[in-house]
Amino acid sequence: PMALAMVHKPMLLLAITEFVANSAAFTYFTAGALHRNISSDMLPRRFPLQLKTKSMGLFSPQLQERYPNHPMELHLSARRQPLLSCRPDALHGTLFSSAEAFVVLPNATRIPAFLLNIDANMTGKPIITRNRLGGTVSLKG
């Protein structure tokens, strides 16, 4: 339980509970909305890892040998509902996701390359400076 501030000056007060956040995560997950497809043309050119078999050859040399310098796609999705917990010092979240990589052939056929299951524990801390709302996010595991 938390008491909300009783100030009579103009202000914006926003309160979100774990129940609301986890209910929203459940709804989005159940509706299948936690999916994102990323293609090579969506990444900035200066991004350190491009979605091409040449770049991914570091992780899988056979990929570059079989499909030299072909574009790739990543299909990101949630395997389970994300979980959020609120603590006095920060917000803690756990994501259960998978990333499936595909090689895109010249005829637009997608060949499965690899699948990674990625579970991540993150902590976020909101920061208010003057009139700006910001924050930090750190990966914990």
N, C-alpha and C positions, 0 to 999 in steps of 0.2 A: 504493500500500500504506500501511496505517495500523496502528500498534500500538494495541491496546485497553488501557485503564487496568487495572492490577492493584492494586486497593484492597480491603482485607479488611473494610471497614466496610459496613453495609447501604446499598445504592445500586441505582439502576436505570440500566442502560447500554443504550442503543438505538443501533444502527448500521444504516443503510440505504444501500445502494450505488446508484450510477446504474443498474446493471444491473437491480436489483430494481424501482426506481421506473419505469424505462422499460419493463420487461416488464409491469408492472401497467398502465401507460398503454396499451400495445399491446393487452393483453387487453380492457380496458374499451372501447377504440375499436373493435376487431374485433367485439366482442359487441354494439355499437350502444348502449352504456350512456351515452355522453357526449352526451345530448340533454336539454333542459329546455324546457318550455313555461311561459311566464309570462303571466298574464292580469292585467287591470287591478285585480281584487279581491285579488291577492296582494301588491300594493305598499302600503306605509303611506301614509296620506292626506297626511302631511307630506313625502313624497318629492318632490323638486323637479320631476321630469318624470313626469307621469301617462300611462298608456297609454290615451289618448283622442285622437281625431282633432283635437280643439281644441288640445291640447298639441303634437302632431306637425305642426300647421299651420305652425309656425316653420320646419320643414325642407322641407315640401311644402305650399304654400298650396292647391294643387288638391285635396289630400286633404280638407281642411276644407270646401271648397266642395262637393265631390261627396257627402261623407258627414258632414254637420254633427253634431259632438259624439257620435259613435259610440264604443263601447269598442273596444279593439284587443288583440291578442295578439302576443307575440314567441315565435318558435320558435328557440331557440339550439341549435347543434350543432357538433361538431368536424368539420372537413373533412379533417384529417390527424391522426395520432397526436401528442399533446403530447410535447415533449422536455424532459428534465431533465438538468442537469449540476451536479455538486457541486464547489465550489471551497473552498479554505481559509477565505475570507472570507464566503461566502454560497452560497445555492442559486440557480441560474439556470434559468428555465423559459421555453419558447416555446409559445404556444398558436396554433393555426390554426383559427379558428372562423367561423361564419356566423350572422347574425341575420336571420330572415325575419319581416317584420311583416305582420299581417293585420288588416283591418277586420272586426269582428263585427257582422253585421246582426241586426235584431230576431228573425228566424226562425232564428238561430244559424248561418247561412251565413257562411263566412269568405272574404273577398275579398283576394287578395294585393295588398299595397301597395308594398313595396320589399324588396330584399335587400341586406344589407351583408356583405361578407367582411372579417373583422377578424383581423389577425395581431398578436400582442402578445408583447413580450419583457419578462419580469418578473424581479425579484431579490427574494429573501426572506432575511431574517436572523433566526435564532432568538435569543431573548433569555431568559435565566434570571435571575430576580430572587427571591432568597430561595427560597421553595418554589413559585414560579409559573413556568410556561413560557409565553412569549408570543412575539411576533415582529413584524416589520415587512415589508411587501410594497410594492415600488415599481415603477412602470411605467417601463421604459427605452426603449421604442419601439413 
